[in-house]
Amino acid sequence: MNKSLLRRDFLKQTALAAGAAAIPSSLMPAQQPPAPTPSPAPPRPHFPTSDPAWLSTWDAALAVLAGNVRSMPRYDHPVLVEGSTYAGIWLECAPQEGQVYGTLQQYVATPEGQPTLLQTARANHMAFFAQQKEDGQLPASIKLADKVGTSAGYGQIQMVVPIAATAWDIFQLTHDEVFLAAAYASCSRWDAWLRQYRDTRKTGLVEGFCTYDTGMDNSPRWNGIPRQCPDADARKCPPIPTMPRLCPDLSATVYGGRIALAAMAHALGKRDDEARWLADAEHIRRLILTKLYSPEDGAFYDLDAQNNFVRVRGDLISRVLGEHVIDPHQDKTIFEAVWTKQIHNPKAFWAPYPLTSIAMDDPTFVRPIPRNSWGGASQALTALRAPRWMAFYGKHAELKIVMQQWCSAIMRHTEFRQQMDPLTGDFTQPDPGGYSPCALTFLDFARRLSRG
């Protein structure tokens, strides 16, 4: 129910009652006008079962997200922040979180004077575009603690789901031509920045300089590598003999961004640009498959500056799948190897609560699981990204299992935390709940499961 409307109706009725007390009864109308009809409650999905936990968790998740819509420094429109201990938005995840939030608009009654969910989704993109540097660099993060007059975070690139891809999704929902033009211009400049500063080895792939580039905090993948770039400058690589690395997931993000830019160019009538983006996308796709894939392992790895694979099997594999780098027809053999040897292997990533951030049979898998760890925990962000690729590759039954397991775990706790033990489904406790990706995971999965 719209609280501002309720309050206004209450004040109106109070004023009417006070005025009525001063009117002689002979002048009072025989019948008072009927009370205003309350606005209908927004619909909810038809949940998979009659268990009341579905409804209570659904409402709790929406409440978490409503509380995480906040105003940010240097940008005038509220955005959906990460929540929990993360008071801000990050390039690796905030655009997709906004996009998923926008798809839930039919289920939420927007209070008067507040932004709709789709407007918030738009803001989760425009905030980054508004703080893009003149040279094309997008901020890796924008935090509530940032002061007006200070810069946002430019010390790493920290990208996963391409902001161009989620911007294209938003346009398809809104048909906002102004937003489309802004997204195309900004994402084109970002691609150019990455070509200039993150291809120092001139391979055509994207290089990782530090841990935070991939947002994989505390991951064995980055053991011995600084978290941030030197001098908090994402253009600088640390002076380490094995750096920079060619990264499959960062390169996949650029691939997915270029596919989205081609779609934007087509919508804007830029046919030459469309052809160029498609050609550039195919070029980097082939490089990922030929240079960063190990057929014997069925896995993708970083390639260090000494041309050695960094043989840690982690979430970067599913991130490559997330951008559809492996063509299901041309590269069917590759996909089947990745799927059977890694993703769907119960000894590797296919835990009772999938998907793990490091393969369970990898020597670097971390136990016990600490907080904020991409060393083995099943992360809500990985789960939220799963529908972007599992259905594309025809793995509908397996996606349903992922969704059921995550929903069951969340309903047991209803605290909406960042990560859980992949064997037990117990969420890591030290940090507070209220984590937007977990709330979005439940809402998106519950809605999908309700469709059968």
C-alpha positions as CSV (number, residue, x, y, z in Angstrom):
1,M,0.0,0.0,0.0
2,N,1.2,3.5,-0.8
3,K,2.1,5.0,2.6
4,S,2.0,8.6,1.5
5,L,-1.5,8.1,0.1
6,L,-2.6,6.5,3.4
7,R,-1.2,9.4,5.4
8,R,-2.9,11.9,3.2
9,D,-6.2,10.1,3.4
10,F,-5.9,10.0,7.2
11,L,-5.3,13.7,7.4
12,K,-8.1,14.4,5.0
13,Q,-10.6,12.3,7.0
14,T,-9.4,13.9,10.3
15,A,-10.0,17.4,8.9
16,L,-13.4,16.4,7.6
17,A,-14.4,15.0,11.0
18,A,-13.2,18.2,12.8
19,G,-15.2,20.4,10.4
20,A,-18.3,18.2,10.8
21,A,-18.4,18.7,14.5
22,A,-18.9,22.5,14.0
23,I,-21.8,22.0,11.5
24,P,-25.4,21.9,12.9
25,S,-26.9,18.5,12.5
26,S,-29.8,19.9,10.4
27,L,-27.3,20.9,7.8
28,M,-25.4,17.6,7.7
29,P,-26.0,15.5,4.6
30,A,-28.0,12.4,5.1
31,Q,-25.2,10.2,3.9
32,Q,-21.4,10.8,3.9
33,P,-19.6,10.2,0.6
34,P,-18.0,6.8,0.3
35,A,-14.3,6.5,1.3
36,P,-11.8,6.4,-1.5
37,T,-11.2,2.9,-3.0
38,P,-7.7,1.7,-2.0
39,S,-5.3,1.0,-4.8
40,P,-5.1,-2.7,-5.7
41,A,-2.1,-4.6,-4.4
42,P,0.5,-5.5,-7.0
43,P,0.4,-9.0,-8.3
44,R,2.7,-11.8,-7.2
45,P,3.8,-14.8,-9.1
46,H,2.1,-18.2,-8.6
47,F,4.7,-19.7,-6.4
48,P,5.9,-23.3,-7.1
49,T,4.4,-24.6,-3.9
50,S,1.9,-23.6,-1.3
51,D,4.6,-23.2,1.3
52,P,4.0,-19.7,2.9
53,A,7.8,-19.2,3.0
54,W,7.7,-18.3,-0.7
55,L,5.4,-15.3,0.0
56,S,7.2,-14.1,3.2
57,T,10.6,-14.4,1.5
58,W,9.3,-12.6,-1.6
59,D,8.0,-9.7,0.5
60,A,11.2,-9.6,2.5
61,A,13.4,-9.5,-0.6
62,L,11.4,-6.6,-2.1
63,A,11.8,-4.8,1.2
64,V,15.5,-5.3,1.1
65,L,15.7,-3.8,-2.4
66,A,13.5,-0.9,-1.6
67,G,15.8,-0.1,1.3
68,N,18.8,-0.3,-0.9
69,V,17.6,2.3,-3.4
70,R,19.8,5.2,-2.4
71,S,21.1,8.6,-3.7
72,M,24.7,8.7,-4.7
73,P,27.4,11.5,-4.8
74,R,27.7,13.3,-8.1
75,Y,24.5,11.8,-9.6
76,D,21.0,13.1,-9.1
77,H,18.9,10.0,-9.5
78,P,18.6,7.1,-6.9
79,V,20.3,3.8,-7.7
80,L,20.1,0.3,-6.3
81,V,23.2,-0.2,-4.2
82,E,24.9,-3.5,-3.5
83,G,23.8,-3.6,0.2
84,S,25.2,-5.4,3.2
85,T,28.7,-4.1,3.7
86,Y,28.9,-2.7,0.2
87,A,27.6,0.9,0.3
88,G,27.8,1.7,-3.4
89,I,27.6,0.4,-6.9
90,W,30.2,-1.6,-8.8
91,L,30.7,-1.9,-12.6
92,E,30.9,-5.7,-12.4
93,C,27.4,-6.1,-11.1
94,A,25.3,-3.0,-10.6
95,P,24.1,-2.6,-14.2
96,Q,22.9,-6.2,-14.2
97,E,21.3,-5.9,-10.8
98,G,19.5,-2.8,-12.0
99,Q,18.4,-4.6,-15.2
100,V,17.0,-7.5,-13.2
101,Y,15.3,-5.1,-10.7
102,G,13.6,-3.4,-13.7
103,T,12.1,-6.6,-14.9
104,L,10.2,-6.9,-11.5
105,Q,8.3,-3.6,-12.0
106,Q,4.9,-5.2,-12.4
107,Y,5.2,-6.7,-8.9
108,V,5.9,-3.4,-7.1
109,A,3.6,-0.4,-6.4
110,T,5.8,2.7,-6.7
111,P,5.2,5.3,-4.0
112,E,4.2,8.7,-5.3
113,G,7.2,10.8,-6.1
114,Q,9.6,7.8,-6.1
115,P,11.4,6.4,-9.2
116,T,9.9,3.3,-10.8
117,L,12.0,0.1,-10.9
118,L,12.9,0.7,-14.5
119,Q,13.9,4.3,-13.8
120,T,16.2,2.9,-11.1
121,A,17.6,0.4,-13.6
122,R,18.3,3.2,-16.0
123,A,20.1,5.1,-13.2
124,N,22.3,2.1,-12.4
125,H,23.8,2.6,-15.9
126,M,23.6,6.4,-16.3
127,A,25.5,6.9,-13.0
128,F,28.6,5.2,-14.6
129,F,28.2,7.1,-17.9
130,A,27.9,10.4,-16.1
131,Q,31.3,9.8,-14.3
132,Q,33.2,8.5,-17.4
133,K,36.5,10.1,-17.8
134,E,37.4,12.1,-20.9
135,D,39.7,9.4,-22.0
136,G,36.8,6.9,-21.9
137,Q,37.5,5.1,-18.6
138,L,34.4,4.1,-16.7
139,P,34.6,4.1,-12.9
140,A,34.9,0.7,-11.3
141,S,32.8,1.8,-8.4
142,I,30.8,4.7,-7.0
143,K,30.4,4.7,-3.3
144,L,28.1,6.4,-0.8
145,A,31.2,7.5,1.2
146,D,32.6,9.4,-1.8
147,K,32.5,13.1,-1.2
148,V,31.4,15.7,-3.8
149,G,34.6,16.9,-5.4
150,T,36.4,13.6,-5.0
151,S,36.7,11.0,-7.8
152,A,35.0,7.7,-8.0
153,G,37.0,4.4,-8.1
154,Y,39.4,4.2,-11.1
155,G,42.0,1.9,-9.6
156,Q,40.8,-1.2,-11.5
157,I,38.4,-2.1,-14.3
158,Q,36.3,-4.6,-12.3
159,M,33.9,-5.7,-15.0
160,V,32.0,-8.9,-15.5
161,V,28.6,-8.7,-17.2
162,P,29.0,-6.0,-19.9
163,I,27.3,-2.7,-19.2
164,A,26.6,-2.5,-22.9
165,A,24.7,-5.8,-22.7
166,T,22.5,-4.7,-19.8
167,A,22.0,-1.3,-21.3
168,W,20.7,-2.9,-24.5
169,D,18.3,-5.0,-22.3
170,I,17.0,-1.8,-20.7
171,F,16.4,-0.2,-24.0
172,Q,14.4,-3.2,-25.2
173,L,12.2,-2.8,-22.1
174,T,11.8,1.0,-22.3
175,H,12.5,2.0,-25.9
176,D,14.2,5.1,-24.5
177,E,16.1,6.6,-27.5
178,V,17.9,9.1,-25.4
179,F,19.3,6.3,-23.1
180,L,20.2,4.2,-26.2
181,A,22.3,7.1,-27.7
182,A,24.0,7.7,-24.4
183,A,24.8,4.1,-23.8
184,Y,26.1,3.6,-27.3
185,A,28.4,6.6,-27.1
186,S,29.7,5.7,-23.6
187,C,30.2,2.0,-24.2
188,S,32.0,2.7,-27.5
189,R,34.5,5.0,-25.7
190,W,34.9,2.3,-22.9
191,D,35.8,-0.3,-25.5
192,A,38.3,2.1,-27.0
193,W,39.9,2.7,-23.6
194,L,40.3,-1.0,-23.0
195,R,41.9,-1.5,-26.4
196,Q,44.4,1.3,-25.6
197,Y,45.3,0.5,-22.0
198,R,44.5,-3.2,-21.5
199,D,46.2,-4.8,-24.6
200,T,49.8,-3.9,-23.9
201,R,51.0,-7.2,-25.3
202,K,49.1,-6.4,-28.5
203,T,47.4,-9.8,-28.6
204,G,43.8,-8.5,-29.2
205,L,42.8,-9.9,-25.8
206,V,42.1,-8.1,-22.6
207,E,44.7,-8.1,-19.8
208,G,44.2,-8.3,-16.1
209,F,46.5,-6.2,-13.9
210,C,45.2,-6.9,-10.4
211,T,42.8,-8.9,-8.3
212,Y,40.0,-6.3,-8.3
213,D,39.9,-6.2,-12.1
214,T,37.7,-9.3,-12.0
215,G,36.1,-8.6,-8.6
216,M,37.3,-12.0,-7.3
217,D,38.3,-11.0,-3.8
218,N,40.4,-13.6,-2.0
219,S,40.6,-15.9,-5.0
220,P,43.5,-18.3,-5.3
221,R,43.5,-17.3,-9.0
222,W,45.2,-14.1,-7.9
223,N,47.5,-15.4,-5.2
224,G,50.5,-13.1,-4.9
225,I,49.0,-10.4,-7.1
226,P,48.1,-6.9,-5.7
227,R,44.5,-6.2,-5.2
228,Q,44.6,-2.9,-6.9
229,C,46.7,-1.3,-9.7
230,P,49.7,0.8,-8.7
231,D,48.8,4.3,-7.6
232,A,45.1,3.4,-7.9
233,D,45.5,3.9,-11.6
234,A,44.0,1.1,-13.8
235,R,46.3,2.0,-16.6
236,K,49.3,0.8,-14.6
237,C,50.4,-2.8,-14.3
238,P,52.4,-3.9,-11.3
239,P,56.1,-4.6,-12.1
240,I,55.8,-8.4,-11.7
241,P,57.4,-10.8,-14.3
242,T,54.3,-12.8,-14.8
243,M,52.1,-9.7,-15.4
244,P,50.0,-8.7,-17.2
245,R,47.8,-11.7,-17.8
246,L,45.5,-12.4,-20.7
247,C,42.1,-13.1,-19.1
248,P,39.3,-15.2,-20.6
249,D,36.6,-13.6,-18.6
250,L,37.6,-10.0,-19.1
251,S,38.0,-10.8,-22.8
252,A,34.5,-12.4,-22.8
253,T,33.1,-9.2,-21.2
254,V,34.5,-7.2,-24.1
255,Y,33.1,-9.8,-26.6
256,G,29.6,-9.5,-25.1
257,G,29.9,-5.8,-25.0
258,R,30.7,-5.7,-28.7
259,I,27.8,-7.9,-29.6
260,A,25.5,-5.5,-27.7
261,L,27.1,-2.5,-29.4
262,A,26.4,-4.1,-32.8
263,A,22.7,-4.4,-31.8
264,M,22.7,-0.8,-30.6
265,A,24.3,0.3,-33.9
266,H,21.7,-1.5,-35.9
267,A,18.9,0.2,-33.9
268,L,20.5,3.6,-34.4
269,G,20.8,3.0,-38.2
270,K,24.7,2.8,-38.0
271,R,25.1,-0.2,-40.4
272,D,28.9,0.3,-40.9
273,D,29.4,0.4,-37.1
274,E,27.3,-2.7,-36.7
275,A,29.4,-4.7,-39.2
276,R,32.6,-3.4,-37.5
277,W,31.4,-4.4,-34.0
278,L,30.4,-7.9,-35.2
279,A,33.8,-8.4,-36.9
280,D,35.7,-7.2,-33.8
281,A,33.5,-9.4,-31.6
282,E,34.2,-12.5,-33.7
283,H,37.9,-11.7,-33.7
284,I,38.2,-11.7,-29.9
285,R,35.9,-14.7,-29.5
286,R,38.3,-16.8,-31.7
287,L,41.3,-15.6,-29.7
288,I,39.7,-16.7,-26.4
289,L,39.1,-20.1,-27.8
290,T,42.5,-20.6,-29.4
291,K,44.7,-19.0,-26.8
292,L,43.0,-19.4,-23.4
293,Y,41.3,-22.8,-23.6
294,S,42.8,-26.1,-22.5
295,P,41.2,-29.0,-24.3
296,E,42.7,-31.6,-22.0
297,D,41.1,-29.9,-19.0
298,G,38.0,-28.6,-20.6
299,A,38.8,-25.3,-18.9
300,F,39.7,-21.7,-19.6
301,Y,42.7,-20.2,-17.8
302,D,44.6,-16.9,-17.6
303,L,47.8,-16.8,-19.7
304,D,50.6,-15.0,-17.8
305,A,53.3,-12.8,-19.4
306,Q,55.6,-15.9,-19.6
307,N,53.0,-17.7,-21.7
308,N,52.1,-20.1,-18.9
309,F,48.5,-21.0,-18.0
310,V,47.5,-20.1,-14.4
311,R,45.9,-23.5,-13.8
312,V,43.3,-22.5,-11.2
313,R,39.8,-23.6,-12.2
314,G,37.4,-20.9,-11.1
315,D,34.3,-18.9,-11.8
316,L,35.9,-17.3,-14.8
317,I,34.8,-20.5,-16.8
318,S,31.1,-19.7,-16.3
319,R,31.8,-16.1,-17.0
320,V,33.0,-17.1,-20.5
321,L,29.8,-19.0,-20.9
322,G,27.9,-16.1,-19.7
323,E,28.7,-14.1,-22.8
324,H,28.1,-17.1,-25.2
325,V,31.7,-17.1,-26.3
326,I,31.3,-20.8,-27.1
327,D,29.1,-21.2,-30.1
328,P,26.7,-24.1,-29.4
329,H,26.9,-25.2,-33.0
330,Q,30.4,-24.4,-34.2
331,D,32.0,-25.2,-30.9
332,K,29.8,-28.0,-29.7
333,T,32.8,-30.2,-28.7
334,I,34.3,-27.5,-26.6
335,F,31.0,-26.8,-24.8
336,E,30.5,-30.5,-24.0
337,A,34.0,-30.8,-22.6
338,V,33.5,-27.7,-20.4
339,W,30.1,-28.8,-19.3
340,T,31.0,-32.4,-18.4
341,K,34.5,-31.9,-17.1
342,Q,33.8,-28.8,-15.1
343,I,30.5,-27.1,-14.8
344,H,28.2,-30.2,-14.4
345,N,30.9,-32.3,-12.7
346,P,29.8,-33.1,-9.1
347,K,33.5,-33.2,-8.1
348,A,34.2,-29.8,-9.6
349,F,31.6,-27.0,-9.8
350,W,28.3,-28.9,-9.5
351,A,27.9,-28.9,-5.8
352,P,24.6,-29.6,-4.0
353,Y,24.2,-25.8,-4.0
354,P,25.9,-24.8,-7.3
355,L,28.0,-23.1,-8.6
356,T,31.2,-23.0,-6.6
357,S,33.6,-20.1,-7.2
358,I,36.6,-22.6,-7.3
359,A,36.2,-26.2,-8.4
360,M,36.0,-28.5,-5.4
361,D,38.6,-30.8,-6.8
362,D,41.0,-28.0,-7.5
363,P,44.0,-28.0,-5.1
364,T,43.4,-24.4,-4.3
365,F,39.7,-24.8,-3.1
366,V,39.5,-23.0,0.3
367,R,38.0,-24.7,3.4
368,P,36.8,-23.6,5.8
369,I,35.1,-20.7,3.8
370,P,35.9,-17.2,5.0
371,R,33.8,-14.1,4.3
372,N,33.9,-12.5,0.9
373,S,35.7,-15.4,-0.6
374,W,35.9,-16.4,-4.3
375,G,38.0,-19.3,-3.1
376,G,35.2,-21.8,-3.1
377,A,31.9,-20.4,-1.8
378,S,28.8,-20.4,-4.0
379,Q,28.3,-16.7,-4.7
380,A,24.9,-15.0,-5.2
381,L,26.4,-13.0,-8.1
382,T,27.3,-16.2,-9.9
383,A,23.7,-17.6,-9.3
384,L,22.2,-14.3,-10.6
385,R,24.2,-14.6,-13.8
386,A,23.3,-18.2,-14.4
387,P,20.1,-17.6,-16.4
388,R,22.1,-15.5,-18.9
389,W,23.8,-18.6,-20.3
390,M,22.3,-21.9,-19.0
391,A,19.1,-21.5,-21.0
392,F,21.0,-20.3,-24.1
393,Y,22.9,-23.7,-24.0
394,G,19.7,-25.7,-23.5
395,K,20.4,-26.6,-19.9
396,H,16.9,-25.8,-18.7
397,A,16.6,-28.7,-16.3
398,E,19.9,-27.9,-14.7
399,L,19.1,-24.3,-14.4
400,K,15.9,-25.3,-12.6
401,I,18.0,-27.2,-10.1
402,V,20.2,-24.2,-9.5
403,M,17.1,-22.0,-8.9
404,Q,15.4,-24.5,-6.6
405,Q,18.5,-25.0,-4.5
406,W,19.2,-21.3,-4.1
407,C,15.6,-20.5,-3.3
408,S,15.4,-23.3,-0.7
409,A,18.6,-22.0,1.0
410,I,17.4,-18.4,1.0
411,M,14.0,-19.3,2.4
412,R,15.7,-21.1,5.3
413,H,17.5,-18.0,6.3
414,T,15.8,-14.9,4.7
415,E,18.8,-12.8,5.6
416,F,19.9,-12.3,2.0
417,R,23.7,-12.7,2.4
418,Q,26.5,-12.8,-0.1
419,Q,27.7,-16.4,-0.2
420,M,27.1,-19.9,1.1
421,D,28.7,-23.2,1.7
422,P,28.2,-25.1,-1.6
423,L,27.8,-28.4,0.4
424,T,25.3,-27.4,3.1
425,G,23.6,-24.2,1.7
426,D,24.5,-22.4,4.9
427,F,25.2,-18.7,4.4
428,T,28.4,-17.1,5.7
429,Q,27.5,-15.2,8.8
430,P,30.0,-12.5,9.7
431,D,28.6,-9.8,7.4
432,P,25.1,-8.5,7.8
433,G,22.3,-9.4,5.4
434,G,20.5,-7.1,3.1
435,Y,22.7,-8.0,0.1
436,S,20.9,-6.9,-3.1
437,P,22.2,-9.7,-5.4
438,C,20.9,-12.4,-3.1
439,A,17.4,-10.7,-2.8
440,L,17.4,-10.3,-6.6
441,T,18.4,-14.0,-7.1
442,F,15.4,-15.1,-5.0
443,L,12.9,-12.8,-6.8
444,D,14.2,-13.6,-10.3
445,F,14.3,-17.4,-9.6
446,A,10.9,-17.5,-7.8
447,R,9.4,-15.8,-10.8
448,R,11.0,-18.1,-13.3
449,L,10.1,-21.2,-11.3
450,S,6.5,-20.0,-11.1
451,R,6.3,-20.4,-14.9
452,G,6.9,-24.1,-14.6
